[in-house]
Amino acid sequence: MDNKFVASLIERQDTPLRTRPASPYTLNPPIEADGLSWPSPGARVRTDETEDEQQKRVDRIADAVKVILGELGEDPSREGLLDTPQRYAKAMVYFTKGYQDNILNDVINNAVFEEDHDEMVIVRDIEIYSLCEHHLVPFFGKVHIGYIPNKKVLGLSKLARLAEMYARRLQVQERLTKQIAMALSEILKPRGVAVVIEATHMCMVSRGIQKTGSSTVTSCMLGCFRGAHKTREEFLNLLSKRSI
């Protein structure tokens, strides 16, 4: 094949091996100066909304849901569906409330403490519920978070709040795993961070291939968890034990 032709294909990224640009969710700083984390323009608008503005947002979502119900062949005005658009709209606002959370004020809230502890800290089996951004259907499971402090520790409940904040967004599991790890690393500057998520995706279980027994496991290792095999192995071994 002509070299010039190959070069032109690569330049246009018009090949089977073409790759999309790296996601801005991991290129941008984990925490912005105003305390938001990987915010989109719409997230900033939601954060600053008054109650009246939020209700108008709910009403707009509800109007769109009425259209969807009609297109599905239903009658949005029948008794069983009469209030469904408003209920669904409010549920969606709740399911995505993580966009509005300020990671410094709402999640961490001055719960970083000076402590001379340099051994592994693990909080496991943190339940999460999120929405797959590809189909807007749920995925749910458990998050396991570990870190090795560097003179600073975080209140244990804040690890669960951190996972909850990122889960309450439109997500993919791979990004969710990395966001939790990178944010914790930014907040504490620890020697290392490890995050493992085990989740069931309804977009895979209830539609498409419909494999009901399947689960997805993702991990993100930073610092000494990434560079030291023994540290990583200790973390994974502790996760495999159901009693410590």
N, C-alpha and C positions, 0 to 999 in steps of 0.2 A: 504494500500500500504506500502511496506517495507520502513522504514525510511532511510536506506542507499541508496536505489534507488532514493528516492526523493532528498536526499542531493546531489547525483551525478548529477541529472538533473539540479539542481540549480547551481551547480558549473560550469556546461557546458553551462549555460544559455539556455538550450534546452527545454524551457517551453513556453506555449502560452503567459506568462506574462514577458518573457525576455525583457530587455530594452537595448538599445544601449548606449555606453558610452556618457557622456555629450559632447556637441559640444565644440571644442577648441575655437570657435568664442566667447564664453562667459566666458571661463575659463582663457584665456590669458588676459594680461593687455589691456585695450581699446586702449591705445596709446603707441607705442614702442618708445624707446629713439631717434630713427632717424626720428620720426614724422609720420611714417606710422601707420595704424590702422588695426589690425588683418591681417597682410600681409601674403600671401602665398609665397613660393619661386618664383613662376612665376610672382607674382606682383612685387617683387623686381627687377627681370630681366627687366620687362617692364618699370619700373621707370628709369632705367639707360640706356635705349636704345638710340642710335643715330637715326636720321631721316632715314638713310640708313637701319639700322637694323629693324626699324619699318616697312619700305616698304617691306622688305623681309618677315616679319611676315604676312603682308597683302597678299602678293603673295602666301604664303603657305596656308592661309585660303581660298583664291580664288581657288586654285587647288583642295582643298577638296570639295568646293561647286560644282565644275564642276562634280565631281564624284557623288555627291548627286543628282544633276539634271539628270544625266544619269540614275541613279538607279530608279528615279521616272518615267522614261519612256520618258523624254524630250530629245531634241537635244540641247546641250549647245552651238552649233555653229550657231544656227539660229539667225536671226537679233535681235529679241526681247530679247534674252537671252545672246547675245554675251558679253555684258559688265556687266551682272548681277553678276557674281562671284566677280569681283573687287568692285562693288558697295556694295554688301552684306558684304564683308570682312571689308570695311571701316566703314560701319554702325555698325558692331559688335564691332569693336575697340572703336567706340564712345559710344555705349550702355554700355560698360564695362569700361569706362575711370575712374571710381571711384577707381579702383585698383591702379591707378598711382598717385592719389592725395595725397599730404603730408598734413595731417590734420592741422599741426601747421603753415606751410608756405603758402599753397595754399588755405586753407579754413578759418582758424582763423585769421592769418596774423596780429597779434598784436591788435586785436579788442576787447581785454578784458580790461574793465575800472573799476577803483575804484569808487564806487557810494554808498552812504548811502541810499539804497532803500531796504525795506524788505517786499514788497507786491508782489503779483503774477504778473508775466509777461507771456503773452500768445501771440504766433503767430499761427494763424490757417489758414486752407485752403491753405497750401503749396502743390502745385501740384507736384506729383512724377510719374515717369515712370520707370519701372524696368523690369527685365526678370526673370521669374520663372525658377529656376535651374533644375526642374524636367522635363520640356518639352521645355525649351528655347523659350517660347512664352511670350508676354507681360502681365504684370499686372500694373494697374495704379489707381491713386486715390488721396487722400489728407491726409496730415500729419498735426496734431495739436500738438504743443509743448508748454508746460508751465513749468516754474520754479520759485522758490522763492529764490532771491539772498541772498548771505551771504557776503555783502560788495563788491561784484563784479558782473558786468553785461557784457553781450556779445552784440556786435553790432547786431541789429535785422536781418539784411540781412544774417548774418553768420548762423543763425538758419536754414534758407532756404538752404544755401550752405551745411550745415552739412547733411541735409536730402537728398539733391541731390547727394552728394558724396557716401553715402551708398546705395542709390537706383540704381546708375549706376554700379551695379555689378550683378552677378548671385545671386539671393536671394530667400529666403522664407519670407513671411511677418512677421512672428513671430520673426525671427532673426533681420530683418531690424528695427523693433520697438525697440527691446532691444539694438541694437547697437547705435542708435541715443541717447537713454536715457543714456546709460552708458558712452558714449563719452562726452556728455554735463556735466554729473556729474563729470567726471574726470577733465575736463577743468576748470570748475568754482568752484567746491566744494560747490554747493549751499545747501540750507536747504532741497530742494526736487526738483525732476524732474518728469514730467508726459508727456508721449507721447501716442497719439492715432492715429491709421492709419485706414482709411476706403478705401478699394480698390476693384476693379473688376478684376477678374482673367480670362484671355482669355482661359486658359487651362480648366476652368470649364464652361465658357459661350459658347465657339465655338467648343468644342469637349467633349467627354465623356458624362456626364449627361446633358449638354447643357441647363442649367437653366439661361436664359438671364437676369432675374431680380435680381439675387443674388449678394450680396456684402459681404465682409469679414471685420470684425472690430477686431483689436487687440490693446492691451494697455500694457504699462509698467510704473509702478509707483515706484519711489524710494524716500527714505527719508521720509519727513513728508507727502507726498502724499500717501505713502503706510501705514504709521502708524496712520495718523489722518483722521478719517472718514469725518469730516467737511471740511477739506482742499480738500480732493479728491472730495467731493460732490460739493464744490464751483467751482472747475475746470470744472467738467462735466456739471454743470448748465450753466456756461458761454459759453461752446461749443454749447449748445443747443439753445442759443439765436442768432439770425441772425443779431442783431444790439446791440451794447454795448454803 
